[in-house]
Amino acid sequence: MRHAIAVIAAALALSVSVSSHASSQTDKMTACNKQATGKTGDDRKAFMSQCLSSAPVAASAPMTQQQKMKDCNKQATGKTGDDRKAFMSSCLSNKG
């Protein structure tokens, strides 16, 4: 009986660890994908490879306004006029 309880407890602990890792990887993929906006071909592949192999994304650290502006500016590359203004407004108002 004790052996069965120990096995169940170990399996539960392992499943929590795996799901936490999967969530972390999903968050990392989402963040890297967002940062790769505007990159194409080999440049995008190289960026994604480097981004995904780097340290985990810190979900609890909020982005500073300066970081947000830099990220939104990078994503707005190629947009002009009212399209750029609308995009920047939307991008900068997003939480995170």
N, C-alpha and C positions, 0 to 999 in steps of 0.2 A: 504494500500500500504506500509506504513512504517513497519507494522507488518510483512509483507511478506519479505521485505528486511532484517529485523532483523533476521528472522528465517533462511534465506539463508546465511547470514553472520555467524551466530552461527554454522550452519551445516558445512560450509567451514572451520571455525576455528577448529572444532572438527575433521574433516577429516585430516587436516594437522597434528594435534597433534597425532592422532592414527597412521598415516603413519610414523611419526618421531619415535614413540615408537617401531613400528614394525621393522624399520630399525635398531634401536639400539639393539633390541633383536636378530636380525639376526647377527649383528656384534659380539655380545657377544657370541652367540652360535658357530660361526665360530672360534673365538679366543679360547674358552674353548675346542672345539674339537681338535684344533691344539695342545694345551698344553697337552691333554690327550693321545697323540700318544704314544703307547707302553704299556699303562695301559689296563688291561682286567678285565672282570667279575665285582665282587663287588667293587674292587679297583677303576675301571673306573666309575662305577655308583656313588660311594661316591664322587669322585673328581668332576664329572660333576655337581652333586647336589650342592656341596659347591661353585664351580666356578660360576654357573648360578645364585646362590642366593646372590652373593657378589655384591659390587658396580659396576656400569656400566663401560664398557671398555672405556677408554679415546682414542678416535680416533685421536685427534690432537697431542698427545704427541708421538714424534718419539722414537723408541727403541734405547737405547745406544748400542754401539758395544759390550759392556760387556754383556748386557741383551740378545742381539742376539746370542752371542757365547754360553751362558748358555742354551738358548732355543734350539738352534740347536744341542748342545751336548746331551741334554735330548732326543731329537727326534732321534738321531743317535744311541741310545742304541741298541746293538745287531748287528750293521753293523761293518764290519772289512775290512781292506786293501783298495783296490782301490774303492770298493763300498762306504765305509765310506768317503774317500777323495772326491769323486764325489758328494756325498750327502752334505757334509759340505760346499763345494765350492758353490754349488747351493743354499743352505739354507742361507749362509752368504751374498750372492750377492743380494738376494731378498730385495726389498724396504720395509720399515715398521719397 
